[in-house]
Amino acid sequence: MEREPVRFFMIELERLLDEARQSIVKLIGGDPASLGFVPNSTIGVASILHSLNLKPGDEIVVNSHEYMSAINELSRLEKTRGIKVHLATVPFPIAGPDEAYEAVMKHVSATTKLVIVSHITSPTALIMPIERIVESCGSLGVLTLIDGAHAPGQIQLDVEAIGASYYVGNFHKWVSSPRGAGFIYTHDKTIEPLALSSRAHYDRNDRDAFRCLFDYVGTNDYSAVLSVAESIAFHEDLVPGGFPAIMEQNHALVLRGREVVCQALNTEPAAPDSMIACMASFVLCEAGAGQDDAEYEDSLQDALVREYGVQVPVMQIQSPPARFLRISAHLYNSIEQYEYLARALGELIK
Ligand SMILES: Cc1ncc(COP(=O)(O)O)c(C=O)c1O
């Protein structure tokens, strides 16, 4: 790119991105031509919302475990477009996927325009029953947007089989690619990037507009997405069995880590094992405490970083009101680290 930028951006980029598509669908499934690249899931979700031509009164259902970038984008659209947002409260602790399904579907009807659900929720680390939600919404004629920011590399994925109208995800989380590698998967070719490039007016008959528009959004660094194939190959070299084996190993480790932390917090797991992939969250107390004067988002997180050198997110949601701590497990983690965290929590809580 730097040696010959004009050739890179004008001649090579589309070919290289098509090669990236071929490698990526081996991990996430689907048809390469339905894959548009974006810098991250935040931009992916916003690109879809802004392409939908939302009108006053259009109803969108989200739930209380959704990532705040989606919620914030919807709040903006409430003000600018007059859409109406319904917030479903998904319980936590949760007994099983039925509770999540029912909580979301209670707010959905044939007048709903779109339902947004994370594949794996950010604060609570729950695998949501997206297949059932997508199917039920489909039968009502309701669009679905699945926010899979945390899914590739954490759980087995087939974006085509899920059947959502839109699936958004990242490779810079669990596939450990360079940052800036996100994607949109959709058959809806009316979806456009948030910004149109200097080439958007070209009338091409060799390539559909969806790929033309997403493949070039101005002079940008596309190397993150062009490195995803190498990130996948790196993991496959590291662990026999590749990603399926890595997911199994990380899942087993997070369950052991959860047990250790549950003992320190004197609590029970907040979700069944089947709703957990390679992250787990713990309810600490009701929302509200811990946020005043915090350097991070919570004074407990501050103390864990400063006094123990441990970086774990401590977050809150408002419905049900709760304060959480979330652990994750990847190949570089070991059970000793969760034991150390448990000791630190024990001392801090005392
Ligand atoms: C569910 C969910 N959606 C979206 C995002 C945002 O991802 P990014 O910062 O890559 O845009 C996150 C980040 O943690 C997330 O957990």
PDBQT file of the ligand as one rigid body, heavy atoms in Angstrom, charges set to zero:
ROOT
HETATM    1  C1  LIG A 401     -22.218  -6.568  21.626  1.00  0.00    +0.000 C 
HETATM    2  C2  LIG A 401     -21.228  -5.524  21.180  1.00  0.00    +0.000 A 
HETATM    3  N1  LIG A 401     -21.530  -4.754  20.127  1.00  0.00    +0.000 NA
HETATM    4  C3  LIG A 401     -20.671  -3.820  19.676  1.00  0.00    +0.000 A 
HETATM    5  C4  LIG A 401     -19.456  -3.641  20.252  1.00  0.00    +0.000 A 
HETATM    6  C5  LIG A 401     -18.563  -2.593  19.691  1.00  0.00    +0.000 C 
HETATM    7  O1  LIG A 401     -17.475  -3.124  19.023  1.00  0.00    +0.000 OA
HETATM    8  P1  LIG A 401     -16.467  -2.124  18.329  1.00  0.00    +0.000 P 
HETATM    9  O2  LIG A 401     -15.864  -1.308  19.433  1.00  0.00    +0.000 OA
HETATM   10  O3  LIG A 401     -15.464  -3.007  17.662  1.00  0.00    +0.000 OA
HETATM   11  O4  LIG A 401     -17.231  -1.287  17.391  1.00  0.00    +0.000 OA
HETATM   12  C6  LIG A 401     -19.091  -4.408  21.365  1.00  0.00    +0.000 A 
HETATM   13  C7  LIG A 401     -17.804  -4.194  22.007  1.00  0.00    +0.000 C 
HETATM   14  O5  LIG A 401     -17.450  -4.758  23.006  1.00  0.00    +0.000 OA
HETATM   15  C8  LIG A 401     -20.001  -5.382  21.837  1.00  0.00    +0.000 A 
HETATM   16  O6  LIG A 401     -19.716  -6.159  22.889  1.00  0.00    +0.000 OA
ENDROOT
TORSDOF 0
